[in-house]
Structure formats: structure tokens, C-alpha cells
């Protein structure tokens, strides 16, 4: 065979092998669901491929191995491992993992000292949020589920570490902390040596859980950032007025900060090169104007906020022209950007002010009617810090928006809504008119009447919360039908990104053309 014929022969085998990989992925789908094959596809596609000589297969594999951009082995393994008989097992395992993450999330909130009813509200909203369908239904979402579980374990273990230090009296502060349900009588319960060993174990369990989650998803490293915010907020709250706050803050959090920097450095050293993305993946990263990049990135933030607050329009891919660039400050899209930026900044400032006010008032063992400033700071950290790796502030990412990266930030969003409901209930309770001035009712009757009205307010809020969970759950069920097959998934994304629908139609026509072409060729 001549050199020209040999190169043509190799190119033909590349097309055949690429078609075989495409056929596998279109049958099994990107998420493990079965896609019906036509008789022509089975007889003319796969059977012709099975009659390829062994020598030619080896030549083709050697050719593909020499290509730096070839991902054929990984795609082939992923496509063949997700058979139709394994799809339901894969999805069922993901559902079990999501249930485990929800349980770990509620346990983490109880460890921090949040009220049980608030934990129930936040856990139910997190479990039923429609934005989690991609993480639970997609193949790549398994990483988010495992990272979410280790994320909650790491924060919970670090909270036990803080409690142990507080009971031992090592925080140079008061030994009473209502926000963590710690009383001064807890400091003399066990032997000091045992408590010291236990605190060390909890600390390294937190670090180990973070490293384990980092193996699943890089976003899990933010667990140490959230723990740092929680620790810093507690130090600000419980530090006595006469002591130096900055010195106490540095002495308590330097070890966690140092370990976090070391873990990030080790992770960055494992990367051989910085990944490069096309303009279709992230148009803002390739914009020439700094103003355009800044405004468009702000628009990406508002999109993620809308996905959390109002998950109406959901898509598996937001690339290409799904979100146009914001090129002018006079664009109407600048309004939600301003609201998000200034609203977040104002919330952070108010939380810091509340922490400082509580520090000046001191800690008293009393039943708090409003959410603790420490809990609000924890919720804000739980919302903002896990989103930083995907915010385009640290590094450029290869996507405009992705629902699965909101799996961890949604924990903070659910907690903020639950804490807001707690504050609403407290406000309504205080707005009940006092009945002490009435003369025709006895004191016990007035007390029972006030208690009855407060109980009615809680029941109304619970009913409203149940309706919210039902709405979220209904949207989740509807979104699950979009992930049933590849075709329904592509059709659901046409409203968001019409280019994806065009690509789907082109892919179907190209597949038919390749099948008809393979029936004509004869390979010996």
C-alpha cells in the first residue's frame, strides 16, 4: 500500500473508531440512560466494527495514543461501563448519597448550635431544591455528592474541636457560648488530658475529611474556609472587651490558616499546566475590555443567585450565547448586578457589626429569640466561600454557569432562608399586643392566650414552609424527566441555549450519514 493510501486508510479507521465511541455514548447517554438503537445502527455499525482485523485495531490505537488531544480511552471506558442494566443502580446510589449528605448537613447545623426547627427547615429545603438534579442525575455529579458529604463531616468535626477548646478554656475568653450550646459547667466534666487528646483527634479528623473530599472535588477545600469563618466569628463574639481582639484572633486561627495554605499549594503543584478554554466555554474570559469582563462576571453571579432563589429556567449547559456579554454600564442587566453586590456587602457589614455589638454586651446564658450573629456569619460563609472557586475571581473556569457547582453553596442559601424564617417568627411573636393591662382576665388566662397566639404563628410559618418545599419538590420531579434521555435533556436546553438544539439536530443527521457511509465501505 502506498504512503498516500496508507494515510487515507488510517483516517478512515479514525472515523470508524470515533463513530463506535459516539454510538456507545448515544446509546448509554451522558447520564447512563438507555437510548434506543435502530436495526441499521446495530447491524451496519457495530457488526462491521467487530469484523475489523486485530492488526488494524492495534494500528488505530497506536495512532490515537500519539495524539495529545485524544480522550478515546477514557470516553470508551465511561461509555461501556454505564450499561442499561447499571443505570438504575447508579442513580439509586446517587439518591442514597444525596440522602446521606442531607443527614450530614442537618447534623452539622445541630453541631453548630442551630435550633432543631431551623435545622429541619434548612434540611428540607436543601433536600428538595431543583438545582441538585444535575448533581444527583448526572454522571459527573457523583463528585459533588462525595465532596458534599466530606464537606459536612469536616465542618462538624472542626466544630467539636472548637467546643473542646472552649470547654477547656484555651480560647482566652469566656467559657460560656450560647450559640454553640456550651455552658460553663461543661468545662469540669472530664479529665483535661483526655479532652486534649480528643480535641487533637477532632482537629485532624476535620483536616483528613477535607483532604478526602479534595480527592473527589477541588471545591471541598472550602470546608476549611467555612471553618475559619466560624472560628473567627466565635473568637470575635466571646473575646472579653479588655483583651486584644486581633491578637487573640491570630493566635487562635493561625494553624488552620497555615494548613489550608499548605493543602492548596500541594493541590496546585499537582497540576502540570493551566487548563485553557475556548470563548464558547467562557466568553467573559476572552473579552478584550476589562469593563466587559467585570460586568459579565457580575451577570454570571446574578444567574447563580437566580438559580438558587428562583430555579425556574434550568439547563445542563450554559455555554455559547446562552448569556450575552454585558458591554455597557447602561445595560439593564446592571441592575441585578448592583443589587447582588451591594446586598452581599451590606449583609456582611451588618453581620460584623452584630458580632462586635454582641462582644461588647458580653455573653449571657439566655434563650435567644433572634438568630445568633455567629449563625448568620456561618450561613454567609457557607454560601459565599464554596462559590469562590467557580466565581472567576480566583482562576478562570471553563463554564459560564453550572448547576452542580451550586450543590455546596445551596447549603448556605437554605440556612439563610431558614434563619430568616426564624427571625420572622420572632418578630411576629414580639408584635403580639400585651394583655397585662386588661382587668377582666386573670394572669394565667392572659399567659395562655399569649402562648396560644405564638403557637399559631409558628403553625402558619410551618404551613408556608411546607408549601415552599412542595413547590421545590414538584419542580425537582419535573426536572428529573428532562434527564430521562439525551433527547429530552437537549430539548430542555433549547430555551436557554438554542445553539445546543441545533447541534443536536446536526448530530442526528451526521449519525445517519455515517451509518449509510459505513454500509458502502468494505474493509479487508
C-alpha positions as CSV (number, residue, x, y, z in Angstrom):
1,X,0.0,0.0,0.0
2,X,1.3,3.4,-0.9
3,X,2.0,6.2,1.6
4,X,-1.0,8.2,0.4
5,X,-3.2,5.2,0.6
6,X,-1.9,4.2,4.0
7,X,-2.7,7.7,5.4
8,X,-6.1,7.6,3.9
9,X,-6.6,4.1,5.3
10,X,-5.6,5.4,8.8
11,X,-8.0,8.4,8.5
12,X,-10.9,6.0,7.6
13,X,-10.2,3.9,10.7
14,X,-10.1,7.0,12.9
15,X,-13.6,7.9,11.6
16,X,-14.8,4.3,12.3
17,X,-13.4,4.3,15.8
18,X,-14.9,7.7,16.6
19,X,-18.2,6.6,15.3
20,X,-18.0,3.5,17.5
21,X,-17.4,5.7,20.6
22,X,-20.2,8.1,19.6
23,X,-22.5,5.2,19.1
24,X,-21.8,3.9,22.6
25,X,-22.3,7.3,24.2
26,X,-25.6,7.9,22.3
27,X,-26.9,4.6,23.4
28,X,-25.9,4.8,27.0
29,X,-26.2,8.6,27.3
30,X,-24.1,11.0,29.3
31,X,-26.0,10.0,32.4
32,X,-26.4,6.3,32.0
33,X,-29.9,6.1,30.5
34,X,-30.6,3.8,27.6
35,X,-31.0,5.2,24.1
36,X,-32.8,3.0,21.6
37,X,-30.7,1.8,18.7
38,X,-32.2,1.3,15.3
39,X,-31.7,-2.1,13.4
40,X,-29.4,-0.3,10.9
41,X,-27.3,1.0,13.7
42,X,-26.8,-2.4,15.3
43,X,-26.2,-4.4,12.1
44,X,-24.3,-1.9,10.0
45,X,-22.5,-0.1,12.7
46,X,-21.3,-2.4,15.5
47,X,-21.2,-5.6,13.4
48,X,-19.0,-4.0,10.8
49,X,-16.7,-2.8,13.6
50,X,-16.4,-6.3,15.1
51,X,-15.0,-7.7,11.9
52,X,-12.1,-5.3,11.9
53,X,-8.8,-7.2,11.9
54,X,-6.8,-7.2,15.1
55,X,-3.7,-5.7,13.3
56,X,-5.7,-2.7,12.2
57,X,-7.1,-2.2,15.7
58,X,-3.6,-2.0,17.1
59,X,-2.5,0.4,14.4
60,X,-5.5,2.6,15.2
61,X,-4.8,2.6,19.0
62,X,-1.2,3.5,18.3
63,X,-2.3,6.4,16.1
64,X,-4.7,7.6,18.8
65,X,-2.1,7.3,21.5
66,X,0.2,9.6,19.6
67,X,-2.4,12.4,19.5
68,X,-2.2,14.7,22.5
69,X,-5.8,15.8,22.4
70,X,-7.3,12.2,22.3
71,X,-9.6,11.2,25.1
72,X,-10.8,8.0,23.4
73,X,-9.7,5.5,26.1
74,X,-11.5,7.4,28.9
75,X,-14.6,8.0,26.9
76,X,-14.7,4.4,25.8
77,X,-14.4,3.1,29.4
78,X,-17.1,5.5,30.6
79,X,-19.5,4.6,27.8
80,X,-19.1,0.9,28.1
81,X,-19.3,0.8,31.9
82,X,-22.7,2.5,32.1
83,X,-24.8,-0.2,30.6
84,X,-28.6,-0.1,30.6
85,X,-28.6,-2.7,33.4
86,X,-26.4,-0.5,35.6
87,X,-28.2,2.9,35.1
88,X,-30.8,2.4,37.8
89,X,-28.1,1.2,40.2
90,X,-26.0,4.3,39.5
91,X,-29.0,6.7,40.0
92,X,-30.1,4.8,43.1
93,X,-26.6,5.1,44.6
94,X,-26.7,8.8,43.9
95,X,-30.0,9.2,45.6
96,X,-28.7,7.4,48.7
97,X,-25.6,9.7,48.7
98,X,-27.9,12.8,48.5
99,X,-29.8,11.5,51.5
100,X,-26.6,10.9,53.4
101,X,-25.4,14.4,52.5
102,X,-28.7,15.9,53.7
103,X,-28.4,14.0,57.0
104,X,-24.8,15.1,57.4
105,X,-25.9,18.7,56.7
106,X,-28.6,18.7,59.3
107,X,-26.2,17.1,61.8
108,X,-23.6,19.8,61.0
109,X,-26.2,22.5,61.7
110,X,-27.1,20.9,65.0
111,X,-23.4,20.7,66.0
112,X,-23.1,24.5,65.4
113,X,-26.0,25.0,67.8
114,X,-28.8,26.0,65.5
115,X,-32.3,25.4,66.7
116,X,-33.8,22.0,65.7
117,X,-36.8,23.6,63.9
118,X,-34.4,25.7,61.8
119,X,-32.3,22.6,61.0
120,X,-35.5,20.9,59.8
121,X,-36.4,23.9,57.6
122,X,-32.9,24.1,56.1
123,X,-32.6,20.4,55.6
124,X,-35.9,20.0,53.8
125,X,-35.2,22.9,51.5
126,X,-31.7,21.6,50.7
127,X,-33.1,18.1,50.0
128,X,-35.8,19.2,47.6
129,X,-34.0,22.0,45.7
130,X,-34.3,21.5,41.9
131,X,-30.7,22.8,41.3
132,X,-29.5,19.4,42.7
133,X,-31.0,17.4,39.9
134,X,-27.8,17.7,37.8
135,X,-25.6,16.6,40.6
136,X,-27.8,13.6,41.5
137,X,-28.8,12.7,38.0
138,X,-25.5,13.3,36.1
139,X,-22.5,11.0,35.9
140,X,-20.1,13.7,36.9
141,X,-22.3,14.7,39.8
142,X,-21.0,11.8,41.9
143,X,-18.0,14.0,42.7
144,X,-20.2,16.8,44.2
145,X,-22.1,14.3,46.3
146,X,-19.0,12.8,47.8
147,X,-17.4,16.2,48.3
148,X,-20.6,17.4,50.0
149,X,-20.6,14.5,52.5
150,X,-16.9,15.1,53.4
151,X,-17.5,18.8,53.5
152,X,-20.2,18.5,56.2
153,X,-18.0,16.0,58.2
154,X,-15.0,18.3,58.1
155,X,-17.0,21.3,59.4
156,X,-18.8,19.2,62.0
157,X,-15.5,17.8,63.3
158,X,-13.9,21.2,63.5
159,X,-16.9,22.5,65.5
160,X,-16.3,19.7,68.0
161,X,-12.7,20.9,68.1
162,X,-13.8,24.4,68.9
163,X,-16.2,23.2,71.6
164,X,-13.4,21.2,73.2
165,X,-11.1,24.2,73.3
166,X,-13.8,26.4,74.7
167,X,-14.7,24.0,77.5
168,X,-11.0,23.6,78.3
169,X,-10.6,27.4,78.5
170,X,-7.9,27.7,75.8
171,X,-9.6,30.5,73.9
172,X,-8.6,33.2,76.3
173,X,-12.3,34.1,76.6
174,X,-15.5,33.4,78.4
175,X,-16.3,29.7,79.0
176,X,-20.0,30.3,78.1
177,X,-21.2,30.3,74.5
178,X,-24.9,30.2,73.9
179,X,-24.6,29.9,70.1
180,X,-22.8,26.5,70.5
181,X,-25.0,25.4,73.4
182,X,-21.9,25.3,75.7
183,X,-22.2,26.2,79.4
184,X,-19.6,27.0,81.9
185,X,-20.4,23.8,83.8
186,X,-19.2,21.7,80.9
187,X,-15.6,22.6,81.5
188,X,-15.2,20.3,84.5
189,X,-16.8,17.2,83.1
190,X,-13.8,15.1,82.1
191,X,-10.1,14.7,82.6
192,X,-8.0,17.5,80.9
193,X,-5.6,15.1,79.2
194,X,-8.5,13.1,77.7
195,X,-10.1,16.4,76.4
196,X,-6.8,17.5,74.9
197,X,-6.4,14.2,73.0
198,X,-10.0,14.3,71.9
199,X,-9.6,17.9,70.6
200,X,-6.5,16.9,68.7
201,X,-8.3,14.0,67.1
202,X,-11.3,16.1,66.1
203,X,-8.9,18.7,64.5
204,X,-7.1,16.1,62.4
205,X,-10.4,14.3,61.5
206,X,-11.5,17.7,60.1
207,X,-8.3,18.0,58.1
208,X,-8.5,14.4,56.9
209,X,-12.1,14.8,55.8
210,X,-11.1,17.9,53.8
211,X,-8.3,16.1,52.1
212,X,-10.6,13.1,51.3
213,X,-13.1,15.5,49.8
214,X,-10.4,17.2,47.8
215,X,-9.7,13.9,46.1
216,X,-13.3,13.9,44.9
217,X,-13.8,17.6,44.1
218,X,-11.5,20.6,44.5
219,X,-14.4,22.6,45.9
220,X,-14.2,20.6,49.1
221,X,-11.1,22.6,50.2
222,X,-13.6,25.4,51.0
223,X,-14.6,23.5,54.1
224,X,-11.6,24.8,55.9
225,X,-12.5,28.3,54.8
226,X,-16.0,28.0,56.3
227,X,-14.5,26.6,59.4
228,X,-12.1,29.5,59.6
229,X,-15.1,31.9,59.3
230,X,-16.9,30.1,62.1
231,X,-13.9,30.1,64.3
232,X,-13.2,33.8,63.7
233,X,-16.8,34.7,64.4
234,X,-16.7,32.8,67.7
235,X,-13.5,34.4,68.7
236,X,-14.9,37.9,68.0
237,X,-18.0,37.1,70.0
238,X,-16.5,35.6,73.1
239,X,-13.3,37.6,73.5
240,X,-13.6,39.9,76.6
241,X,-13.7,43.6,76.0
242,X,-10.4,44.2,77.8
243,X,-8.4,41.7,75.7
244,X,-6.8,42.4,72.3
245,X,-9.2,41.1,69.7
246,X,-6.7,41.0,66.8
247,X,-4.0,39.2,68.9
248,X,-6.5,36.6,70.1
249,X,-7.8,36.1,66.6
250,X,-4.4,35.4,65.1
251,X,-3.3,33.1,68.0
252,X,-6.5,31.0,67.5
253,X,-6.7,30.7,63.8
254,X,-3.1,30.7,62.5
255,X,-2.7,26.9,62.5
256,X,-5.9,26.4,60.5
257,X,-4.9,29.1,58.0
258,X,-1.4,27.6,57.6
259,X,-2.7,24.1,56.9
260,X,-5.2,25.5,54.4
261,X,-2.5,27.3,52.5
262,X,-0.3,24.1,52.5
263,X,-3.2,22.0,51.2
264,X,-3.9,24.5,48.4
265,X,-0.2,24.7,47.5
266,X,0.0,20.9,47.3
267,X,-3.0,20.7,45.1
268,X,-1.7,23.4,42.7
269,X,1.7,21.6,42.4
270,X,-0.1,18.5,41.1
271,X,-1.3,20.4,38.1
272,X,1.1,20.1,35.2
273,X,-0.3,23.0,33.2
274,X,-3.0,25.6,33.4
275,X,-6.1,24.5,31.5
276,X,-7.2,26.5,28.5
277,X,-10.8,27.1,27.5
278,X,-12.4,28.4,24.3
279,X,-14.5,31.5,24.0
280,X,-17.6,29.3,23.7
281,X,-16.9,27.8,27.2
282,X,-16.4,31.2,29.0
283,X,-17.0,34.3,26.8
284,X,-16.1,36.7,29.6
285,X,-12.6,35.3,30.0
286,X,-11.8,36.1,26.3
287,X,-13.3,39.6,26.3
288,X,-10.8,42.3,25.5
289,X,-12.4,45.0,27.6
290,X,-11.9,45.0,31.4
291,X,-15.3,46.6,31.8
292,X,-17.0,43.9,29.8
293,X,-15.2,41.2,31.7
294,X,-16.2,42.6,35.1
295,X,-19.8,43.3,34.2
296,X,-20.3,39.9,32.5
297,X,-18.8,38.1,35.5
298,X,-21.2,40.0,37.7
299,X,-24.0,38.8,35.5
300,X,-22.8,35.2,36.0
301,X,-23.1,35.8,39.7
302,X,-26.7,37.0,39.4
303,X,-27.5,34.0,37.3
304,X,-26.3,31.6,40.0
305,X,-28.2,33.6,42.6
306,X,-31.4,33.3,40.5
307,X,-30.8,29.6,40.2
308,X,-30.8,29.3,44.0
309,X,-33.7,31.7,44.7
310,X,-35.9,31.0,41.6
311,X,-35.0,27.7,39.9
312,X,-37.4,28.1,37.0
313,X,-35.1,28.0,34.0
314,X,-32.6,25.2,34.4
315,X,-30.2,23.9,31.7
316,X,-27.4,21.4,31.6
317,X,-25.1,23.7,29.6
318,X,-24.9,27.5,29.6
319,X,-22.1,27.9,27.1
320,X,-22.0,29.6,23.8
321,X,-24.5,32.5,23.6
322,X,-26.8,31.5,26.4
323,X,-25.7,34.5,28.4
324,X,-24.7,37.5,26.2
325,X,-21.8,39.8,27.2
326,X,-22.6,43.0,29.2
327,X,-20.7,45.6,27.2
328,X,-22.1,48.8,28.6
329,X,-22.8,50.2,32.1
330,X,-26.2,51.4,30.8
331,X,-27.4,47.9,30.1
332,X,-30.5,46.9,32.1
333,X,-28.7,43.8,33.3
334,X,-26.5,46.0,35.5
335,X,-29.4,46.5,37.9
336,X,-29.4,42.9,39.4
337,X,-25.6,43.0,39.5
338,X,-25.8,46.2,41.7
339,X,-28.4,44.5,43.9
340,X,-26.3,41.4,44.4
341,X,-23.0,43.2,45.0
342,X,-24.3,45.8,47.4
343,X,-26.8,43.5,49.1
344,X,-24.0,41.0,49.8
345,X,-21.6,43.7,51.1
346,X,-24.4,45.2,53.3
347,X,-25.2,41.8,54.8
348,X,-21.5,41.1,55.6
349,X,-21.1,44.6,57.2
350,X,-24.3,44.2,59.3
351,X,-23.2,40.7,60.5
352,X,-19.7,42.0,61.5
353,X,-21.4,44.9,63.4
354,X,-23.7,42.5,65.1
355,X,-20.8,40.3,66.2
356,X,-19.0,43.4,67.6
357,X,-22.1,44.5,69.4
358,X,-22.6,41.1,71.0
359,X,-18.9,41.2,72.1
360,X,-19.5,44.5,73.8
361,X,-22.7,43.2,75.6
362,X,-21.0,40.1,76.7
363,X,-22.3,36.5,76.7
364,X,-25.2,35.7,78.9
365,X,-26.9,32.3,79.3
366,X,-30.3,33.2,78.0
367,X,-32.7,31.9,75.4
368,X,-32.2,33.9,72.2
369,X,-35.3,34.8,70.2
370,X,-33.4,36.1,67.1
371,X,-30.8,34.3,65.1
372,X,-27.3,34.5,66.5
373,X,-24.8,36.7,64.6
374,X,-22.4,33.7,64.6
375,X,-25.0,31.6,62.8
376,X,-25.6,34.3,60.3
377,X,-21.9,34.7,59.7
378,X,-21.7,30.9,59.3
379,X,-24.5,30.9,56.8
380,X,-22.9,33.7,54.8
381,X,-19.6,31.8,54.8
382,X,-21.4,28.6,53.8
383,X,-22.9,30.5,50.8
384,X,-20.0,32.6,49.6
385,X,-16.8,30.6,50.2
386,X,-17.8,27.4,48.4
387,X,-18.8,29.5,45.4
388,X,-15.4,31.3,45.1
389,X,-13.7,28.6,43.0
390,X,-16.4,29.0,40.3
391,X,-16.7,32.8,40.6
392,X,-13.9,33.6,38.1
393,X,-12.2,35.6,40.8
394,X,-9.5,33.1,41.7
395,X,-9.0,31.4,38.3
396,X,-10.8,31.3,35.0
397,X,-13.2,28.5,34.8
398,X,-14.4,26.6,31.7
399,X,-18.1,27.3,32.1
400,X,-20.5,30.2,32.3
401,X,-22.8,28.6,34.8
402,X,-23.2,25.1,36.2
403,X,-26.0,23.8,38.4
404,X,-23.8,21.2,40.0
405,X,-21.3,23.7,41.4
406,X,-24.2,25.1,43.5
407,X,-24.5,21.9,45.5
408,X,-22.4,23.2,48.4
409,X,-23.4,26.9,48.2
410,X,-27.0,25.9,48.4
411,X,-26.4,24.7,51.9
412,X,-25.7,28.4,52.9
413,X,-28.7,29.6,50.9
414,X,-31.1,27.1,52.6
415,X,-29.7,28.1,56.0
416,X,-30.1,31.8,55.3
417,X,-33.8,31.3,54.4
418,X,-34.4,29.2,57.5
419,X,-32.7,31.8,59.7
420,X,-34.8,34.5,58.1
421,X,-37.9,32.5,58.9
422,X,-36.7,32.2,62.5
423,X,-36.3,36.0,62.6
424,X,-39.7,36.5,61.1
425,X,-41.3,34.2,63.7
426,X,-39.5,36.2,66.5
427,X,-40.7,39.5,65.1
428,X,-44.3,38.3,64.9
429,X,-44.1,37.0,68.5
430,X,-42.9,40.3,69.8
431,X,-45.6,42.2,67.8
432,X,-48.4,40.4,69.8
433,X,-50.1,43.0,72.0
434,X,-49.5,42.5,75.6
435,X,-52.6,41.6,77.6
436,X,-51.3,42.6,81.0
437,X,-53.4,45.8,81.1
438,X,-56.7,44.0,80.8
439,X,-58.6,43.8,84.1
440,X,-61.2,41.2,83.3
441,X,-58.8,38.3,82.7
442,X,-56.7,36.6,85.3
443,X,-53.0,36.3,84.9
444,X,-53.0,32.6,83.9
445,X,-55.6,33.2,81.2
446,X,-53.6,36.0,79.8
447,X,-50.5,33.8,79.7
448,X,-52.3,31.0,78.0
449,X,-53.8,33.4,75.4
450,X,-50.3,34.8,74.6
451,X,-48.9,31.3,74.3
452,X,-51.7,30.2,72.0
453,X,-51.1,33.2,69.6
454,X,-47.4,32.4,69.5
455,X,-48.1,28.8,68.7
456,X,-50.5,29.8,65.9
457,X,-47.7,32.0,64.4
458,X,-45.3,29.0,64.3
459,X,-48.0,26.8,62.7
460,X,-48.6,29.4,60.0
461,X,-44.9,29.6,59.2
462,X,-44.7,25.8,59.1
463,X,-47.5,25.6,56.6
464,X,-45.9,28.2,54.4
465,X,-42.6,26.3,54.6
466,X,-44.4,23.0,53.7
467,X,-45.9,24.8,50.6
468,X,-42.4,26.0,49.6
469,X,-40.9,22.5,49.9
470,X,-43.8,21.1,47.9
471,X,-43.2,23.7,45.1
472,X,-39.5,22.9,45.1
473,X,-40.1,19.2,45.1
474,X,-42.6,19.5,42.2
475,X,-40.0,21.4,40.2
476,X,-37.4,18.7,41.1
477,X,-39.7,15.9,39.8
478,X,-40.3,17.8,36.6
479,X,-36.6,18.4,36.1
480,X,-35.9,14.7,36.6
481,X,-38.0,14.0,33.5
482,X,-35.7,16.2,31.5
483,X,-32.8,14.0,32.5
484,X,-34.6,10.8,31.4
485,X,-32.8,10.5,28.0
486,X,-30.3,12.5,26.0
487,X,-33.0,13.8,23.6
488,X,-35.2,15.2,26.4
489,X,-32.2,16.8,28.0
490,X,-31.2,18.5,24.8
491,X,-34.7,19.7,24.2
492,X,-35.0,21.2,27.7
493,X,-31.9,23.3,27.0
494,X,-33.2,24.8,23.7
495,X,-34.9,27.6,25.5
496,X,-31.7,28.5,27.3
497,X,-29.2,28.0,24.6
498,X,-30.7,27.4,21.1
499,X,-27.3,26.5,19.7
500,X,-27.4,23.3,21.6
501,X,-30.6,22.3,19.9
502,X,-29.0,22.9,16.5
503,X,-26.1,20.8,17.5
504,X,-28.4,18.0,18.5
505,X,-30.1,18.1,15.1
506,X,-26.8,18.2,13.3
507,X,-25.6,15.3,15.4
508,X,-28.6,13.2,14.5
509,X,-28.2,13.9,10.7
510,X,-24.4,13.2,10.9
511,X,-25.1,9.9,12.6
512,X,-27.4,8.8,9.9
513,X,-24.9,9.9,7.2
514,X,-22.1,8.0,8.9
515,X,-24.3,4.8,9.1
516,X,-25.1,5.0,5.4
517,X,-21.4,5.6,4.6
518,X,-20.3,2.6,6.6
519,X,-22.6,0.3,4.7
520,X,-20.9,1.2,1.5
521,X,-17.3,0.7,2.6
522,X,-15.6,-2.7,2.5
523,X,-12.6,-3.3,4.7
524,X,-10.5,-6.4,4.4
